[in-house]
Amino acid sequence: MPSQPVRVLSVIAPMTQLNTPYPSTAYLTGFLRSRDFDAVQEDLALGLALELLSPGGLAAIRAHIADLTAPQRTPLVTAFDARFDRYAMTIAPTVAFLQGRDATLAHRIASRDFLPEGSRFESLAVYEDQGGGDPMAWAFGVLGVQDRARHVATLYLNDIADVVRDAVDPRFEFVRYGESLAQSQPTFEPLAQALAAPLNLVDLLLRALTLAALERHRPTLVLVSVPFPGAVYAAFRIAQAIKAHDPGIVTALGGGFVNTELRELTEPRVFDHFDYLTLDAGERPLLALLEHLAGKRSQSRLVRTFVRTREETTPERAPASAASATVRYINFVEADVPFADVGTPTWDGLPLERYLSLLDMLNPMHRLWSDGRWNKLTVAHGCYWKKCSFCDVSLDYISRFDAATAHTLVDRIETIVKETGETGFHFVDEAAPPKSLKALAVELERRKLAISWWGNIRFEKSFTPALCRQLADSGCIAISGGLEVASDRLLTLMKKGVSVDQVARVTRGFSDAGILVHAYLMYGFPTQTVQDTVDALEYVRQLFAAGCIQSGFFHRFACTVHSPVGRDPAAYGVTLQPLPRVSFAKNDIGFIDPSGVNHDALGGALKKALYNYMHGLGLDEDVRSWFDLPVPKTRVARHRIERALLA
């Protein structure tokens, strides 16, 4: 336990986004500073990516390749080695271009003669039939040089990531790292074995970055945020480096992965790396932990926190030095910090000018995720609806709804704009409440504050055409929402609280206001038949044709233990598959659907159709033409959506 005043370092573990910081450290650092704590932050995910994507990083990769035997060298690795001089020459200027520091390089990159091209560029072949001699002319037009160059540069970086995967670590990706070691892993053993292995090149770079951060900030407490399974391995490597450097530095783990998958943790080895794990909203557990570290609160009064305890065994039963380790969950009940009192996120200390504006998938909404740096902010904690059958509605981040006033939100917006100099906001709510968004629009107008924003909503009737225009005037450029399976029967079973006709009218209102509309779509929901799937695709076709939506993405339904389907499968006509004994992560759970539909065989057709619809292609085709297997004719009237829009 530290005796000096606590200095808190919050770090983002690899890998997350490269275009903007994951917001957890900004939230926690802003909150701690609002309570007068000494708090700083680091983005080790960005730091690791930039180390790899540098002349020195590429040289280190090549040195590693030199030690590989011929059978170990994949075609990707061999091609990289053969064209290394070109990679080494182009990496620094390309990164500078993606960081917005050298826009004029776009012309050379877009020419396709500047950067070496690997297997990732094969994806451009999809445009050849549409664009004639220039594969990207169809996608980007005659102009759009900056966009073309960003897409080419992103493919180039992805080629390098593939080389790292093939030559250094097969678990590596830029957006997730070692995901399979953590996602729904019932035991800690796969992760423990990975952590016991010798450090590879990526591990060594991450360790160096971690030690450099410790040297800069001299923290007594390090908070590591793991939002996704793909950040868990690196988070443990960070903690491992910290403990090897100075066991006295306290380490704590939190974030979305912990909140979702580690709620039944019993594995003591986790605490070889982390002293504490906290669940759900981090503010109250963190205040309790800080009081405990300052000697002002006993361990028994920690809040939503896992610790390891050791009980000495008797000499008769074991040697005197032996200890039995157990995991204890402590939850001294205290009210959470109200959302209005959590403070304003701060990006102070994060190198905002070094993030990379990428253009990976040619999907309008996905582009917002990866291109440009957005200030991430929450309109309200939790979800005001919290009924959807597929969602983790039993967990705090969904179930505890707590909103702040529009005045407070716009105060935060003004503070963030002043700090960052940037006026783009991504509201990261599960579903931003219509009343809150309307009040926000009014307050932005009252203060004459010009921003751009986008976020997630429910397609509910409260979003009238008038409100859509008002939100557009306030700066709304895009919204996303769950249409899920476009079937009234299944929407009712999901408890979405919307109908297909209602979705059509709401999305048309947004589109008419000039706001991009993205639909989250789903297939494989319990009791979904092949007929349901064909009918859903027909609804989607009509929504695109009518100009209601411009973007979409199909997700395969996954049952989780915290969702209504996972908690009451009989109500949805399915049987859960038994889980093994769990001591580490628990989330996804298999189920048996008596319908027996092979949803995986249908998924490819759904995604192919959607990709074409987003580009205005195939909108007059029979939806059955997308499927490689016989499927029934749709039961949906061909002009169903048009009639709904006239109602």
DATABEL-V77433 format. One record per pair of residues at least 4 apart in sequence whose ideal C-beta (glycine too) atoms are under 7 Angstrom apart, sorted by the first residue. I is the first residue (numbers start at 1). J is the second residue. Records with the same first field share a line. If there is no record, write none. Layout:
# DATABEL-V77433
I->J  J
This chain:
# DATABEL-V77433
1->293
2->6  220  248  250  293
4->220
5->38
6->37  220  221  290  293  294
7->38  217  218  219  220
8->32  37  38  39  219  221  223
9->40  42  213  217  219  222
10->25  28  29  39  41  223  225
11->25  42  44  213  222  224  238
12->16  21  22  25  43  44  45  225
13->44  45  224  225  226  231  234  235  238
14->44  45  48  177  206  231  234
15->45  173  174  175  176  177  230  231  234
16->22  45  227  231
17->22
18->46  49  174  355  356  358
19->355  356  357  358  370  371  372  373
20->355  373  374  376
21->25  26  43  347  350
22->225  227
23->27  345  376  428
24->28  225  227  255
25->29  41  225
26->30  345  346  347
27->31  345
28->32  223  282  286
29->33  39  40  41  346
30->34  343  344  345  346
31->35  283  342  343
32->37  39
33->37  39  346
34->343
37->290
40->217  349
41->349  350
42->213
43->47  350
44->48  206  209  210  238
45->49
46->50  354  355
47->51  209
48->52  205  206  209
49->53  174
50->54  354
51->57  205  209
52->57  164  205
53->57  91  95  157  160
54->91  92
55->59  88  91  92
56->60
57->61
58->62  87  88  91
59->63  88
60->64  201
61->65  163  164  167  168  201
62->66  81  84
64->167  168  201
65->73  77  81  167
68->72  73  167
73->77  78
74->166
75->79
76->80  118  119  162  163  166
77->81  163  166  167
78->82
79->83  118
80->84  87  163
83->87  116
84->88
85->89
86->90  116
87->91  116
90->94  114  115
91->95
92->96
93->97  102  105
94->98  109  115  153  156
95->99  356
96->101  102
97->102  105  106  109  149  153
98->150  153  356  357  358
99->353  354  355  356
100->357
103->146
105->109
106->110  145  146  149
107->111  145
108->114
109->114  115  149  152  153
110->145  148  149  152
112->152
115->152  153  156
117->121
118->159  162
119->159  162
120->155  158  159  162
121->155
124->135  136
125->135
127->131  135  136  138  139
128->135
130->138
131->135  136  137  138
132->137
136->140  148
137->141  142
139->362
140->144  147  148
144->148
145->149
146->150
147->151  359
148->152
149->153
150->154  357  358  359  371
151->155  359
152->156
153->157
154->158  358  359  360
155->159
157->161
158->162
159->163
160->164
161->165  172  173  174
162->166
163->167
164->168  169  172  202
165->169  170  172  173
168->172  200  201  202
169->200  202
171->177  178
172->177  202
173->177
175->230
176->228  230
177->230  231  233  234
178->194  232  233
179->183  229  230
181->185  190  191  194  232  233
182->191  229  232  233  257  585
183->229  585
184->261  585  586  587  588
185->190  191  584  585
186->579  580  581  582  583  584  585  586
187->583  584
188->192  267  269  270  583  584
189->193
190->194
191->195  233  236
192->196  269
193->197
194->233
195->236  237  240
199->203  204  207
201->205
202->206
203->207  237
204->208
205->209
206->210  234  237  238
207->211  241
208->212
209->213
210->214  238  241  242
211->215  241  245
212->216
213->217
214->219  242  245
219->249
220->249  250
221->250  252  293
222->242  249  251
223->252  254
224->235  238  239  251  253
225->254  255
226->231  232  235  253  255  257  258
227->231  255  256  257
228->256  257
229->257
231->235
232->236  257
233->237
234->238
235->239  253
236->240  273
237->241
238->242
239->243  251  273  274
240->244  273
241->245
242->246  249  251
243->247  273
250->275  293
251->273  274  275
252->274  275  276  278  289
253->258  274  277
254->258  277  278  282
255->259
256->260
257->261
258->262  277  279
259->279  280  395  397
260->392  395  587
261->585  586  587
262->277  585
263->279
264->582  586
265->270  277  306  327  584
266->327  583
267->327  583  584
268->308  325  326  327
270->274
271->275  308
276->289  305  306  307
277->305  306
278->282  285  286  304  305
279->304
280->304  396  397
281->336  381  396
282->286
283->287  336  337  342
284->288  303  334  336  337
285->289  303  304  305
286->290
287->291
288->292  297  301  302  303
289->293  302  305
290->294
291->296  297
292->297  299  302
297->301
299->307  330
300->330  332
301->332
302->330  332
303->331  332  334
304->331
305->330
306->327  329
307->328  330
308->325  327
309->326  328
310->323  324  325
311->323  324
312->323
313->317  318  322  324
315->320
318->322
337->341  342
338->402
339->380  381  402  403  404
340->404  405  408
344->412  415  416
345->377  416
346->419
347->352  419  420
348->419
352->373  420
355->373
357->371  372
358->370  371
359->367  370  371
360->370
361->366
363->367  551  553  614
364->516  550  551
365->478  480  516  518  551
366->370
367->371
368->454  478
372->424
373->422
374->424  425  426
375->416  420  422  424  425
376->426  428
377->412  413  425  427
378->427  428  429
379->409  427  429  432  433  436  437  440
380->401  402  403  404  429  433  436
381->400  401  402
382->386  397  398  399  400  401  402
383->398  401  430  431
384->401  431  433
385->431  458  497
386->393  398  399  401
387->393  495  497
388->393  494  495  496
389->493  494  495  563  564  565  572
390->494  525  557  563  565
391->398  563
392->398  560  562  563
393->398  399  563  564
394->399  562  567
395->399  562
396->400
398->430
403->433  436
404->408  409
406->410  439  440  442  443
407->411  443
408->412
409->413  440
410->414  440  443  444  447  449
411->415
412->416
413->417  425  449  451
414->418  449
415->419
416->420
417->422  423
423->450  451  452
424->452
425->451  453
426->454  455
427->432  453  455
429->455  456
430->456
431->456  457  458
432->436  437  455  456  457
433->437
434->438  460  462  463  467
435->439
436->440
437->441  471
438->442  467  470
439->443
440->444  474
441->445  470  471  474
442->446
443->447
444->449  451  474  475
445->474
450->475
451->475
452->475  477
453->475  476
454->476  477  478  479
455->479
456->480  481
457->463  479  481
458->481  498
459->481  483  498  502  503  506  507
460->497  498  506
461->502  506
463->467  468  506  509
464->468  509
465->469  509  512
466->470
467->471
468->472  509  510  513  515
469->473  513
470->474
471->476
472->476  513  514  515
476->515
477->515  516
478->515  516  518
479->510  515  517
480->518  520
481->519  520
482->496  520
483->503  519  520  521
484->491  494  496  520  521  522
485->490  522  523  525  528  532  536
486->500  536  539  540
487->491  532  535  536
488->492  499  500
489->493
490->494  525  528  532
491->496  498  499
493->572
494->525
498->502  503
500->504  539
501->505  644  647
502->506
503->507
504->508  543  548  641  644  645
505->509  644  645
506->510
507->511  517  543  548  549
508->512  546  547  548  645
509->513
510->515  517
511->515  517  547  548
516->550  551
517->548  549  550
518->551  552
519->549  552
520->553  555
521->540  552  553  554  555
522->555  557
523->528  533  554  556  557  599  602  603  606
524->528  556  557  599
525->557
526->565  572  573  574  593
527->572  573  593  595
528->532  533  597
529->595  597
530->534  597  602  631  632
531->535  632  635
532->536
533->537  602
534->538  623  624  631  632  634
535->539  634  635  636
536->540
537->541  606  609  623
538->542  623  634  636
539->543  636  641
540->544  552  610  613
541->545  613  619  623
542->546  640  641
543->548  549  641
544->549  613  619
545->619
546->641  642  645
551->614
552->610  614
554->603  606  607  610
556->599  603
558->588
559->563  565  566  588  589  591
560->566  587  588  589
561->566  586  587  589
562->566
563->567
564->568
565->569  572
566->589
569->574  575  576  591
573->594
574->591  592  593
575->591  592
576->589  591
577->589  590  591  592
579->586  589
582->586
599->603
601->629
602->606  627
603->607
604->608
605->609  626  627  628
606->610
607->611
608->612  626
609->613  618  623  626
610->614
612->617  618
613->618  619
621->625
623->634
624->631  633
627->631
636->640
639->643
640->644
641->645
642->646
643->647
